[in-house]
Amino acid sequence: MYTTNPQIVLGAMDFGTRVAPERAFAILDSFVAGGGVWLDTANCYSFWSDPSGVGGASERLIGAWLRARPGARDAVRIATKVRQNPLVPHSWPESAEGLSARAVRTGAEESLGRLGVDHVDLLWAHAEDRTVPLEETVGAFGELVAKGVALRVGAANHAAWRVERARSLARKQGVEPWTALQLRHSLLQPRPFTPLAEAGHRMLTAEDLDLARSEGLAVWSYSSLMWGSYVRADKPLPPTYDHPGTPRVLAVLDDVAGELSATRNQVVLAWLMRQGIDPIVGASRVEQIEEALAARHVRLTDEHLARFAEAR
């Protein structure tokens, strides 16, 4: 539910593909040792990086890590997603599984098999599927909660009105509603009304936050650190971030980071958590997750938030 004590979530998207197993294990170990709890993956991760052309590598890697670390399942909570995995290798979005009742049930069952667990702590609908009646999708997610396959369910990349309609349908059906939102969000924002280059991404809006706060929903943000663009010259911001607000925000970011003896990334994460948002952080090295976890100790004041708001 909506929390005033948000947490860093470890994003496992590249585990098993771009991040080799040995390094991924070390990152997972460091995350847990540092008090991290939530792991975020998806059944489609990462079909675009996998020679097989389908997802599953990330879940399989987490499953292997759990088997190699007795007791680790009790120390972590696992979130995964259904909707986007290609049913035909190298054919996306044409063959994406969708959100029919059959696709949701099958996707969840296969995820449990790869993870080697009997339930996940949170199951996301990865994106909308408007070819399927929302009632059908809502019923399928509710059924999984009733069976104990998922302890909670949430909606990633959904419009706020669709989430609220789904919650209303869940109440009518007497099933567990979506209680979490996952959307793209960071301190820097793209130019309004410009399309995002990344397929399937949906930006967090003020309306999403309003819904979450009024209904007690959790909010998770992805691309929280902009793929390293805050700190790496070799990771330039996408062109849609080329507007006057960006240099203004970065100037304030540098000032605040200096005042608090923190890194740019840590201040961005602290800014998200100050708003009750759980930032998802992908990592390819142990030092990166250690830096992210240290952001929990960075304290932003109302005055800091006001300076960022004015710059944006």
N, C-alpha and C positions, 0 to 999 in steps of 0.2 A: 504494500500500500504506500501512499505518499508518505515520505519520511523526512524528518528534519535532520536525520543522521545518515546522509547518503554515503555510498561506498564506491571505491574504485572497482570496476569490473574488468577482468582480463579477457580481452578479445582474442579468440583462438583461430581466426579466419585462415591465417597462413600456416598453421601447424600441419605438418605432414606434407606440405607442398614447398612453399618458399622457405619455411623454417624447418630444418632437418630434425628428426626425432630426438637426437641427443641434446640439441640446443633447446628444443621445446620442453623436454623433461626438466632441464635446468631452470627454465623460466617458470614453469609450473611449481617446482619445488621452492623457488625463491618467493613466489607470490604467496604461497601458503605459509611459509616461514615468516613472512612479513605481515601476516594477519589478514591476507586477502581471502575472500570467500567465494564470490560469484565468478563462474566461467561462462562465457557466451560464445556459442558456436551455431552452426546451422547444417542441415543435411546437404546443402548444396556447396559447402565450402570444401575446396575452392575449385569448382569445375573448370574455371577459365585458366587455372595454373596447372591443372593435372593432365598429363598425357592421355588419361583414360577418357577425358571429356565429360566426366560426371563428378558429382561431389562425394563426400563421405570420408575423405582423408583426415580432416580435422577431428571428426567424431571417433574414427578408428584410433587416432593417436591418443586422444584423451582416454579412450578405453584401455589402451596398452599401458598408459601411465597409471591408471587406477589399479590395474592388475599387478603392476610392479611396486605399488606403494600400499601395502595393507593398511587399512584404516583411513586412507585418503578420502574415500567416498563420504565418510562422516564429517570430514573437515571442509568439504566444498559443497556448493550448490551449483547445479548444472542447468543452464538454459540453452535450448536449441530451437530451431525453426523449421517449419515445413512450408512449401509453396513453390520454391524456385528450382528444385533439383531437376535437371534434364532427364527425361525418361529415355531419350535417344541421345547417345553420346555426341558431343559437339553440335547439338541442336538446341540452342536457347535463343530467344524465349519460346520458339515454336513448340518445343516438347516439354516445357516446364509443367510440373505435376499439377499445379493448381490447388484449389481449396474445396474440391468436392468432398463429401463425407468419406468416400472410399480413399481418396488421395490423402486426406488428413490421417485416417486410421493407418493406412499402409506406411505413410511417411514416418509417423511416430513409432510404429512397430519396428521398422528398419533402423531408425535412430537408436532405439533401445538396444538392438542387437549389436550395432557398431560400438556403442558406448559400454556395453556389457553391464547395464544396470536394469533394475526393474521399474524405475520411474525417473522422470526428470522433474526438477523443482519448478521449472517454468517452461512452457511451450508457447512459442510465438507463431502467429500467422505472419509470414515474412513480408507479404505485400498483399494488396487487394486482389481479388479475383472476381470481377463483376460478371463473369459468365456463369457463375453459380449463385443461386439464391442465398442471401445472407442467412436466412433461417437454417439452411442446410449446414453451412459452415459453423454457425453458432452451436447447433445441436451436436455436431461431431466433436467440437472442442469440449463441450459440456460432458459428453459421454466419456471422454478420456479422463476427465477429472473424477467423474463418478466411479470409474474403474480403478482409480489410483495410479494411472499411467503418467499423469501430469498433476502436480500439486496445485499449480496455478496456470492461468493462460493469459496471453497478452497479444497486442496488435502492433506490428512494426510497419511503418510506412503507410499508415492508413489516415484518411481524412478524419478530422474530429467528429464530423456528423455521422460518419459510418460507424465509428466506435460507439458513439452514444446510441445509435439505432441498434447495433448489435447487443449492447447491454440491455436495452429495453426488450429485445426479442428473447434474450436469455432469461430475463425475469418472467416473461410470459410462458416460456418452456419449462421453467423451474430448474434451470441448469446454471452451473457456475459461469459468471460473466468474465469478460476480459477485464483485468485489473491493472494492466501495465501498458505503457506506450513506449515504443522505441522509434526515435527519429534522429535525423542528422542535425547536429547543433554544435557550435563553437563560438568563441568570442568574436572572431572575424565573421562577417556575413557577406554573401555575394550581393551583387547589384540586384535590387528588387526586379521581379518579373523576367529575369534572364534565365533561360533553361540551364539546368545542370548537365555537365558532360557525362556524369556517372549514371548509367541506366539503373532505374529502380529507386534512386535516392529520393527521399522526401524531407524537406526542411521542417524543423520544429517551428511552430508559429505561436503567437501570443494566445490564440484560441485553444491550441493544444494544452498549453500550461494552465489556462483558465479552467478547462474541462478537468484536468488532472487534479487541480487544487480543490475544485468544488466537489469532486466525486471521490477524492482520496485515492487516486491512481498513482502508481509508481511511474517515473519517467526516466528512461535510459537514453543517453545520447551516444551516437556513433560518429566516426570521423572527428572525434573530440579534439585531437591534436593536429588535424589537417595533414595527415600522412607525413609528419615531420617538418612541415613547411614553416613552423614558427622558429625553428632552430637550425635548419639545414639549407645552406645556399644552393645545394644541388637538388632541392625539392621546391622549385618555385611554385607560388600560388597559381591556381588556375586563372585564366584571363578574366573570368567573371568577378574576381575579387579586386580587379584593377579599378578602384574608384576612390574618391577623396577620403572616405571614412577609414580605409585600411591603414594608410601611414599615420593617421591621427591615433587610431587605437594602438598600433604598434609602439608609438612613442610613449603613450601612457603605460603600456605593458612593460616597457623597459624601465620606466621610472618606478613603477610599483615593485617590479622584481628586485631592483636595486635597494629600495627601502626595506624590503622584507628578507633580503639575502636569500632569494629563491630564484629558480630558473624560470624562463618564460613559460615552459610547459607546466610547471607546478602552479604558477599563478592562473593559467587558463583552467586547469583542473579545479583549483580552489574556487574560481569564479563560477564554474558550473555547479559544484557541490553547495556553494552558498545559496543557490536557488532551489535546493532540494533535488537536484538532478544527479543521477548515478552515471558518471562518464565511463564509457567503454574505452579501454586503452589496448591497442595492439602492441606487441613487443617482439623484436627479433633478437634481443640481447638481454641478459639478466640486468645489466645496469639500467636499462630503460624502465623495467618494471619497478626496480628499487627507487628510481627517481619519482615515478608516478605515485607509489605508495607514500612517499615522504610528503606529497602534496596535502595529505590529510592534516598535516600540522601547520599548514600555511593559513593564517587567519586574515581574511579580508574584512575591512570595516565598511560601514555604510558610505563613508567618504570615498573609499576606493571604488565602490560600485557606482557612485554618482559620477566620478571622473570617467569611468569606462562608458557609462550611458551617454554622457555629453559628447565624448569623442565619436561614438558610433553614429 
